Amino acid sequence: MIVSYSRGFIFVKTKKTAGSTVEAVLSAACGPQDIITKEDAYKYPGSDAGWDGRELFRARNRARREREQQQEEDGTDRVNKRAAGGFYSHMSAQEARSRLDPEFWNSALKLTIERHPYEKAVSQAYYRVAKKGESDIALYLDRVVRKGAYATHPLWLIDGEIAVDEIIRQESLKDDLERIGMRLGIPIPAVLPNLKSRTRRDRRPAREILTAEQRRIVQETCLKEFELLGYEP
């Protein structure tokens, strides 16, 4: 979640959709008064820089030092402000609206990012397998599909209606970010950071990985996403 008063936008972060990449790009242009819920949000070392693990680590440390220095200079504590305000990473648009000034909510450009539901389900399964140090992807994939936590439309719907102005597609991430960047006056780097994408070993399309029954469950779970965003089942 980003609430940028300086740039006039709100980013509703979804899961397994390249949300961390968008968060990193947009937060690089935010000011010290803005709300950025991800603690390791960082600034780019250069638009054409390579993003290996060491460079990412250095960039995060550099950004943390900059934040601490800024907080010391202006007497603010953004971490405590975020905690007091109740903002957190995967916060829904409805929750954010309830905590923000209505005038700002109405005037801000509200953004989110989405991805084909099949791909989200498979990505989430591989992420959990890697996090737990397991190897049985088939078991975890079936659990993930049936649990349905990959359905992210509740984050950007309010009373069944789309509550954001722009939905970035992971499938057209660079083009969409450049369009948003022009609108907000935020420069988009030539090379985007590739974050949290190394856990999935099977790079086949998710449609080929999921069984027919699993695809049916995903379709039912994410019916709103298929209908509103036009994804092919």
C-alpha positions as CSV (number, residue, x, y, z in Angstrom):
1,M,0.0,0.0,0.0
2,I,1.2,3.5,-0.9
3,V,-0.6,6.7,-0.1
4,S,1.3,9.5,-1.8
5,Y,0.2,12.9,-0.8
6,S,3.1,14.5,-2.7
7,R,2.2,12.7,-6.0
8,G,-1.5,12.4,-5.5
9,F,-2.0,8.7,-5.8
10,I,-3.0,5.6,-3.8
11,F,-1.6,2.1,-4.7
12,V,-3.6,-0.9,-3.6
13,K,-1.1,-3.8,-3.6
14,T,-2.3,-7.2,-4.6
15,K,-0.6,-10.6,-4.1
16,K,1.5,-12.5,-6.6
17,T,1.0,-9.9,-9.3
18,A,4.3,-8.1,-9.4
19,G,3.0,-5.7,-6.8
20,S,6.4,-5.4,-5.1
21,T,7.9,-4.3,-8.4
22,V,5.3,-1.6,-8.9
23,E,5.6,-0.6,-5.2
24,A,9.4,-0.2,-5.6
25,V,9.1,1.9,-8.7
26,L,6.4,4.2,-7.4
27,S,7.8,4.6,-3.9
28,A,11.1,5.8,-5.3
29,A,9.4,9.0,-6.2
30,C,7.6,9.5,-2.9
31,G,8.4,12.0,-0.2
32,P,8.9,11.6,3.5
33,Q,5.3,12.6,4.3
34,D,3.9,9.8,2.2
35,I,2.8,6.4,3.5
36,I,4.7,3.4,2.2
37,T,3.9,0.3,4.1
38,K,6.7,-1.9,2.8
39,E,9.7,-1.4,5.1
40,D,12.3,-2.3,2.4
41,A,11.0,0.1,-0.3
42,Y,14.1,1.4,-2.0
43,K,15.3,3.8,-4.7
44,Y,16.9,2.7,-7.9
45,P,20.7,2.9,-8.2
46,G,20.2,3.8,-11.9
47,S,17.7,3.2,-14.6
48,D,20.0,0.7,-16.4
49,A,21.5,-1.0,-13.4
50,G,21.4,-4.7,-13.0
51,W,19.4,-6.1,-10.1
52,D,21.2,-9.0,-8.6
53,G,20.8,-9.9,-5.0
54,R,23.8,-8.0,-3.8
55,E,22.7,-4.8,-5.5
56,L,19.1,-5.2,-4.2
57,F,20.5,-5.6,-0.6
58,R,22.7,-2.5,-1.0
59,A,19.8,-0.5,-2.4
60,R,17.5,-1.4,0.5
61,N,20.1,-0.5,3.0
62,R,20.8,2.8,1.3
63,A,17.1,3.7,1.3
64,R,16.8,2.8,4.9
65,R,19.6,5.1,5.8
66,E,18.0,7.9,3.8
67,R,14.7,7.4,5.6
68,E,16.3,7.4,9.0
69,Q,18.3,10.6,8.2
70,Q,15.2,12.3,6.8
71,Q,13.2,11.3,9.9
72,E,15.9,12.7,12.2
73,E,16.0,16.0,10.2
74,D,12.3,16.6,10.1
75,G,11.3,15.1,13.5
76,T,8.9,12.6,12.0
77,D,8.6,8.8,12.6
78,R,6.9,7.3,9.5
79,V,7.0,3.8,11.0
80,N,5.0,4.8,14.0
81,K,2.6,6.9,11.9
82,R,1.9,3.9,9.7
83,A,1.2,1.7,12.7
84,A,-1.0,4.3,14.3
85,G,-2.9,4.9,11.1
86,G,-3.5,1.2,10.7
87,F,-2.1,0.9,7.2
88,Y,-0.5,-2.3,6.1
89,S,0.9,-3.9,2.9
90,H,-2.1,-5.8,1.4
91,M,-4.8,-3.4,2.6
92,S,-8.1,-3.2,0.7
93,A,-9.4,-0.1,-1.0
94,Q,-12.3,-0.1,1.4
95,E,-10.1,-0.1,4.5
96,A,-7.9,2.6,3.0
97,R,-10.9,4.8,2.2
98,S,-12.1,4.6,5.8
99,R,-8.8,5.9,7.1
100,L,-8.2,8.7,4.6
101,D,-9.7,12.1,4.2
102,P,-12.6,11.9,1.8
103,E,-11.4,14.8,-0.3
104,F,-8.0,13.2,-0.8
105,W,-9.5,9.8,-1.6
106,N,-11.8,11.3,-4.2
107,S,-9.0,13.4,-5.8
108,A,-6.2,10.9,-5.8
109,L,-5.4,8.5,-8.7
110,K,-6.2,5.1,-7.3
111,L,-4.1,2.2,-8.8
112,T,-3.8,-1.5,-8.4
113,I,-2.3,-4.4,-10.4
114,E,-3.7,-7.7,-11.6
115,R,-2.7,-10.9,-13.3
116,H,-4.4,-13.9,-14.8
117,P,-5.9,-15.9,-11.9
118,Y,-4.4,-19.2,-13.1
119,E,-0.9,-17.6,-12.9
120,K,-1.6,-16.2,-9.4
121,A,-2.6,-19.6,-8.1
122,V,0.5,-21.4,-9.4
123,S,2.8,-18.6,-8.3
124,Q,1.4,-18.6,-4.8
125,A,1.8,-22.4,-4.5
126,Y,5.5,-22.2,-5.6
127,Y,6.1,-19.3,-3.2
128,R,4.7,-21.3,-0.2
129,V,6.6,-24.4,-1.1
130,A,9.9,-22.4,-1.2
131,K,9.0,-20.6,2.0
132,K,8.4,-23.8,3.9
133,G,11.4,-25.6,2.3
134,E,9.1,-28.3,0.9
135,S,9.3,-30.1,-2.5
136,D,5.8,-31.5,-3.1
137,I,4.4,-28.8,-5.4
138,A,1.4,-30.9,-6.4
139,L,0.2,-31.1,-2.9
140,Y,0.6,-27.4,-2.2
141,L,-0.9,-26.4,-5.5
142,D,-4.1,-28.3,-4.8
143,R,-4.3,-26.8,-1.3
144,V,-3.7,-23.3,-2.6
145,V,-6.3,-23.7,-5.4
146,R,-8.9,-24.9,-3.0
147,K,-8.2,-22.3,-0.3
148,G,-8.6,-19.5,-2.8
149,A,-6.3,-16.8,-1.2
150,Y,-5.1,-15.9,-4.7
151,A,-8.4,-14.1,-5.4
152,T,-7.5,-10.4,-5.1
153,H,-10.6,-8.7,-6.4
154,P,-11.9,-8.1,-2.8
155,L,-8.9,-5.7,-2.4
156,W,-10.0,-3.3,-5.2
157,L,-13.8,-3.7,-5.1
158,I,-16.1,-1.7,-2.8
159,D,-19.7,-2.9,-2.6
160,G,-19.1,-5.0,-5.7
161,E,-17.9,-2.0,-7.8
162,I,-14.4,-1.2,-9.1
163,A,-12.9,1.3,-6.6
164,V,-9.7,2.1,-8.5
165,D,-9.1,4.3,-11.6
166,E,-6.3,2.2,-13.1
167,I,-5.7,-1.5,-13.1
168,I,-2.1,-2.3,-14.2
169,R,-1.8,-5.7,-15.9
170,Q,1.3,-7.8,-15.2
171,E,1.1,-9.0,-18.7
172,S,1.7,-5.4,-20.0
173,L,3.6,-4.1,-16.9
174,K,6.2,-1.9,-18.5
175,D,3.8,-0.2,-20.9
176,D,1.2,0.4,-18.2
177,L,3.8,1.7,-15.7
178,E,5.1,4.1,-18.3
179,R,1.6,5.4,-19.0
180,I,1.0,5.9,-15.2
181,G,4.4,7.5,-14.8
182,M,3.6,10.1,-17.4
183,R,0.3,10.9,-15.7
184,L,1.9,11.2,-12.3
185,G,5.2,12.8,-13.4
186,I,7.2,9.8,-12.1
187,P,10.1,8.6,-14.3
188,I,10.0,4.8,-15.0
189,P,13.4,3.1,-15.2
190,A,14.4,1.4,-18.5
191,V,14.9,-1.9,-16.6
192,L,12.4,-2.9,-13.9
193,P,13.5,-4.8,-10.8
194,N,12.5,-8.5,-11.0
195,L,11.4,-9.1,-7.4
196,K,10.1,-12.3,-5.8
197,S,10.1,-14.2,-9.1
198,R,12.7,-16.9,-8.5
199,T,10.6,-19.4,-6.6
200,R,8.7,-20.8,-9.5
201,R,10.7,-23.6,-11.2
202,D,8.0,-24.7,-13.7
203,R,7.8,-21.9,-16.3
204,R,5.1,-23.4,-18.4
205,P,1.8,-21.4,-18.7
206,A,-0.3,-22.0,-15.6
207,R,-3.1,-23.4,-17.8
208,E,-0.8,-26.3,-18.6
209,I,0.2,-26.9,-15.0
210,L,-3.3,-26.9,-13.4
211,T,-5.7,-29.8,-13.9
212,A,-9.1,-29.4,-15.4
213,E,-10.7,-29.5,-11.9
214,Q,-8.2,-27.0,-10.5
215,R,-9.0,-24.6,-13.4
216,R,-12.7,-25.0,-12.7
217,I,-12.1,-24.1,-9.0
218,V,-10.0,-21.0,-9.9
219,Q,-12.7,-19.9,-12.4
220,E,-15.4,-20.1,-9.7
221,T,-13.2,-18.4,-7.0
222,C,-12.1,-15.5,-9.3
223,L,-15.3,-15.2,-11.3
224,K,-15.3,-11.4,-10.8
225,E,-11.8,-11.1,-12.1
226,F,-12.6,-13.1,-15.3
227,E,-15.7,-11.1,-15.9
228,L,-14.4,-7.6,-15.1
229,L,-10.9,-7.9,-16.6
230,G,-11.7,-10.1,-19.6
231,Y,-9.3,-12.9,-18.8
232,E,-9.8,-16.1,-20.8
233,P,-10.6,-19.2,-18.7
